[in-house]
């Protein structure tokens, strides 16, 4: 039975741990010990990170993300409920593989290397991985964020959201999810419970991809659940009504047997 009182929140690409600030407070008020460690190269204020590249950013890959989070969890007094968004949804799957989580939640998660995404996903994320570019990082402009993240927001809200969360991203992270065997997930092994949450209007990882990833798990004795929020975008953790998503996660977690 999952019973941890500790939650670790892991942010995805193109944002940093500031994007979890409201979730941190919300879960703390529910009685949990909550941690939202930044991925290496993402520490600080998003505005300043857009102005001055963090020196560790371009050295950070997907393997580094997972290993850093595994080490962080190892220092905690108990295995946590681990929640990851976007690329970190895949990181959460890897942490589950490694036995680091009491339970896991992938929100609008990226596909493992051994799950083929639709062309719409490839088209949307191509600028961030672009194997032909010599530049080791990518900072999406407002138009890209509006299409990829903020497609359900009004124009004025889109501008505020960009200012609040947008950061440059290491191309090494995205490239490793596509090329490294480490980015495969072992779908056959027994594991702790995992919940997949998708947004019906997610323009990066559409809901059918979320369902496809969840459907790959094969162990009949391990819990795999899926919930699609039809009106939510990739910015599901920041757009209006995020509390509904947070509450769903807590209810799912508390009802695990």
C-alpha positions in Angstrom: 0.0 0.0 0.0 1.3 3.5 -0.9 1.5 5.6 2.2 4.3 8.1 1.9 3.9 11.6 3.2 6.6 12.9 1.0 6.1 14.3 -2.5 8.9 15.1 -5.0 7.9 17.4 -7.9 10.1 17.3 -11.0 9.8 19.9 -13.7 10.1 19.3 -17.4 11.9 21.1 -20.2 11.6 24.8 -21.1 10.6 25.7 -17.5 12.2 25.4 -14.1 11.1 24.4 -10.6 9.4 27.8 -10.1 6.6 26.3 -12.2 5.8 24.1 -9.2 5.6 26.9 -6.6 1.8 26.8 -6.2 1.7 23.0 -6.1 4.3 23.0 -3.4 2.2 25.2 -1.2 -1.0 23.4 -2.0 0.4 19.9 -1.1 2.1 21.3 2.0 -1.3 22.6 3.2 -2.6 19.0 2.7 0.0 17.7 5.2 2.8 16.5 2.9 6.5 17.2 2.9 7.1 18.6 -0.5 10.3 19.0 -2.5 10.8 20.5 -6.0 14.5 20.4 -6.8 15.7 22.1 -10.0 17.3 20.2 -12.8 21.0 21.2 -13.1 21.4 24.4 -15.1 17.9 25.6 -14.2 18.5 27.2 -10.8 17.2 30.7 -10.4 14.7 33.2 -11.7 13.4 32.5 -15.2 13.9 36.1 -16.3 17.6 36.0 -15.4 18.0 32.6 -16.9 16.7 34.0 -20.2 19.2 36.8 -20.1 22.3 34.9 -18.9 22.7 31.2 -19.7 23.4 29.0 -16.7 26.9 27.5 -17.0 25.7 23.9 -16.3 22.8 24.0 -18.7 24.3 22.6 -21.9 26.1 19.9 -20.0 22.9 18.5 -18.6 21.3 15.5 -20.3 18.4 13.2 -19.6 20.6 10.6 -17.8 21.9 13.4 -15.6 18.3 14.4 -14.7 17.3 10.9 -13.6 20.5 10.2 -11.7 20.4 13.5 -9.9 16.8 12.9 -8.8 17.6 9.3 -7.8 20.4 10.6 -5.6 18.1 13.3 -4.1 15.4 10.7 -3.3 18.0 8.4 -1.7 18.7 11.2 0.9 15.0 11.3 1.9 13.7 9.4 5.0 11.1 7.5 2.9 10.3 6.8 -0.8 8.1 9.6 -2.1 5.2 10.0 -4.4 7.1 11.3 -7.4 5.2 13.6 -9.8 6.8 14.7 -13.1 5.6 16.9 -16.0 6.5 16.5 -19.7 10.1 15.2 -20.0 10.0 14.6 -16.3 7.0 12.3 -16.8 9.5 10.0 -18.5 12.0 10.6 -15.7 9.3 9.5 -13.3 8.9 6.2 -15.3 12.7 5.7 -15.0 12.6 6.3 -11.3 9.8 3.8 -11.0 12.0 1.4 -12.9 14.8 2.0 -10.5 12.6 1.4 -7.4 12.9 4.9 -6.1 9.1 5.8 -5.8 6.3 4.8 -3.5 4.1 5.7 -6.4 4.5 7.9 -9.5 2.5 10.3 -11.6 3.4 11.2 -15.2 1.6 14.4 -16.3 1.6 15.0 -20.1 4.7 12.8 -20.1 7.2 12.4 -22.9 7.4 8.9 -24.5 10.2 6.5 -23.7 12.6 5.7 -26.5 10.8 2.4 -27.0 7.4 4.1 -27.7 7.0 5.8 -31.1 5.4 9.3 -30.9 3.1 10.7 -33.6 4.4 13.1 -36.2 2.7 16.0 -34.6 5.0 15.5 -31.5 8.1 15.3 -33.6 7.2 18.5 -35.5 6.6 20.4 -32.3 9.7 19.3 -30.4 12.1 19.4 -33.4 13.4 22.9 -32.6 14.4 21.7 -29.2 16.4 18.7 -30.4 17.5 19.9 -33.9 20.4 17.6 -34.6 21.7 19.9 -37.3 22.2 22.9 -34.9 25.5 23.6 -33.4 23.9 25.6 -30.6 23.7 23.4 -27.6 20.6 25.0 -26.1 17.2 26.3 -27.3 15.1 29.1 -26.0 11.6 29.0 -27.5 10.1 32.4 -28.6 6.7 33.5 -27.5 5.0 32.1 -30.6 6.5 28.6 -30.0 5.4 28.6 -26.3 1.9 29.9 -27.4 1.6 26.9 -29.8 3.2 24.3 -27.6 2.2 25.3 -24.1 -0.3 28.1 -23.9 -2.8 27.2 -26.7 -5.7 27.4 -24.3 -4.9 30.8 -22.8 -6.0 34.3 -23.9 -3.3 36.4 -25.5 -2.7 38.5 -22.4 -2.4 35.4 -20.3 0.1 33.9 -22.8 2.4 36.9 -22.4 2.3 36.7 -18.6 2.9 32.9 -18.6 5.9 33.3 -20.8 7.4 35.9 -18.6 6.8 33.8 -15.6 8.1 30.4 -16.6 10.0 30.3 -19.9 13.7 29.3 -19.7 16.3 28.2 -22.2 16.8 24.4 -22.5 19.6 22.0 -23.0 19.3 20.2 -26.3 21.2 17.3 -24.7 18.2 16.4 -22.6 15.8 15.9 -25.6 18.4 14.3 -27.7 19.2 11.7 -25.1 15.6 10.7 -24.7 15.7 9.9 -28.4 19.1 8.2 -28.7 20.1 6.7 -25.4 19.1 3.2 -24.5 18.8 4.6 -20.9 15.6 6.3 -22.1 13.9 2.9 -22.7 11.4 1.7 -20.0 11.1 -1.9 -18.9 7.3 -2.4 -19.3 7.4 -6.1 -18.2 8.8 -5.8 -14.7 6.6 -5.4 -11.6 6.4 -1.9 -10.3 4.8 0.5 -7.8 1.6 2.2 -8.9 1.7 4.8 -11.6 -0.9 7.3 -12.8 -0.7 8.8 -16.3 -2.5 12.2 -16.7 -3.0 13.7 -20.1 -4.4 16.9 -21.5 -7.0 16.7 -24.2 -5.7 19.8 -25.9 -2.0 19.1 -25.4 -0.2 20.1 -28.6 3.1 18.4 -27.7 2.1 15.0 -26.2 -1.5 14.4 -27.2 -3.8 12.2 -25.1 -3.6 9.2 -27.4 0.1 9.1 -26.8 -0.5 9.2 -23.0 -2.8 6.2 -23.4 -0.4 4.4 -25.6 2.5 4.8 -23.1 0.3 3.6 -20.2 -0.9 0.6 -22.3 2.6 -0.7 -22.8 2.8 -1.9 -19.1 2.3 -5.6 -18.9 2.6 -6.8 -15.3 -0.9 -7.8 -14.3 -0.2 -7.3 -10.6 1.0 -3.7 -10.9 -1.3 -0.7 -10.9 -1.4 1.5 -14.0 -4.2 4.2 -14.3 -5.0 6.9 -16.8 -6.9 10.1 -16.5 -7.4 12.6 -19.4 -8.5 16.1 -18.7 -10.2 17.0 -21.9 -9.8 20.8 -21.8 -6.2 21.0 -20.6 -3.1 21.9 -22.6 0.5 21.0 -22.1 0.4 23.9 -19.5 -1.9 21.7 -17.4 0.1 22.4 -14.2 -0.1 26.2 -14.6 -3.4 27.0 -16.3 -6.6 27.8 -14.5 -8.0 24.8 -12.7 -4.7 23.1 -11.9 -6.1 22.4 -8.4 -8.5 19.9 -10.0 -5.5 18.0 -11.3 -3.7 18.2 -8.0 -6.8 16.9 -6.1 -7.2 14.1 -8.5 -3.7 12.9 -7.9 -4.1 13.1 -4.1 -7.3 11.2 -4.2 -5.8 8.5 -6.5 -2.8 8.2 -4.1 -4.9 8.0 -1.0 -7.1 5.2 -2.5 -4.3 2.9 -3.5 -4.3 -0.5 -1.9 
